[in-house]
Amino acid sequence: MPESPRQFTSLFGNDVLARLERLRINSARRFTNRSRGEHLSGKGGSSTEFADYRDYVEGDDVRFVDWNLFARLNRPYLKLFHHEEELHVLLLVDASASMKFEGKMERARQLAAAFGIMGLLNNERVSCRPINARNSACLPPCTGRSRMAPLVSFLETLEPGGTQPVEATIEEALKQHRGRGVAILISDFLTFGSLERPLNMLFSRGLEIFAIQTLGPSEIEPELTGDARFVDSETGQTLDVTAAGDLIALYDEYRRHFEQELAVQCRRRSGRFLRISTDTPLKTVLFDLLTRKGWIQ
């Protein structure tokens, strides 16, 4: 009996990997990097997709003269092509203490790996920086199929536990980031402080924001009755509450408002936002939700 192929990563099966190989990140913005890649801009360049003609002038490369047109009109015209540009994919993965619960860290790893693999297989430049990880290690920019293994290995070993605010880590990441493209921010967004400034920074650096809020089922629909003690996973502070069930409606109202505000903050910067639950199957998230919403294609 033949052996089954070895699973490429512990984050998801080879069947998921096979489907990812046929997909790509669908960015809505145009880019101005000089590196050659797969995403088309409006500038003239050297891809295989024809754009227009212009008059030939002395010094132009004669290889791009349309000789068939010259034979008919007896006048040289130069063929113009869309410029192919490299998309930079910056993966920002929340690894704070609050991500330890209800599979949030695992889902963040899976989604980051999926987006990163799609980028690498489509000749994009991919980098990964954890937010609030126990150490400051990051994956520097890389490209090509050969970097898939280092990417998934980096994500497989990423452990939550840091306490630095999300916005501070984003600022640190942008100090070392170069290039326009897409910033994929995966977090539960359970952090103190405002995200307005770091989102502005991502946008002003030419990065289209893809924000995914990852929450556990009990964070979306908590079931609490009687007295309870709440413990802040980030700071360790406690809060004793009597008749916790009475707070559910208030909590739900706040959570929904916060979710709407995150969506608005992303849309104002021409970005996208999606809230998912960790009990939603990964295949449903990738091949249903994200494809229907046009994040990947």
HELIX and SHEET records of a PDB file:
HELIX    1   1 ASN A   14  LEU A   20  1                                   7    
HELIX    2   2 VAL A   62  PHE A   64  5                                   3    
HELIX    3   3 TRP A   67  LEU A   73  1                                   7    
HELIX    4   4 ALA A   97  LYS A  100  5                                   4    
HELIX    5   5 LYS A  104  LEU A  121  1                                  18    
HELIX    6   6 ARG A  145  ARG A  147  5                                   3    
HELIX    7   7 MET A  148  GLU A  156  1                                   9    
HELIX    8   8 VAL A  166  GLN A  176  1                                  11    
HELIX    9   9 GLU A  196  SER A  204  1                                   9    
HELIX   10  10 PRO A  217  ILE A  220  1                                   4    
HELIX   11  11 ALA A  244  LEU A  247  5                                   4    
HELIX   12  12 ILE A  248  ARG A  267  1                                  20    
HELIX   13  13 LEU A  282  THR A  284  1                                   3    
HELIX   14  14 VAL A  285  LEU A  289  3                                   5    
HELIX   15  15 LEU A  290  ARG A  292  1                                   3    
SHEET    1   A 2 HIS A  39  ASP A  55  0                                        
SHEET    2   A 2 TYR A  77  GLU A  85 -1                                        
SHEET    1   B 6 LEU A 139  CYS A 142  0                                        
SHEET    2   B 6 ARG A 125  ILE A 131 -1                                        
SHEET    3   B 6 HIS A  88  ASP A  94  1                                        
SHEET    4   B 6 GLY A 181  SER A 187  1                                        
SHEET    5   B 6 LEU A 207  LEU A 215  1                                        
SHEET    6   B 6 ARG A 272  SER A 277  1                                        
SHEET    1   C 2 ALA A 228  VAL A 231  0                                        
SHEET    2   C 2 THR A 238  VAL A 241 -1                                        
END                                                                             
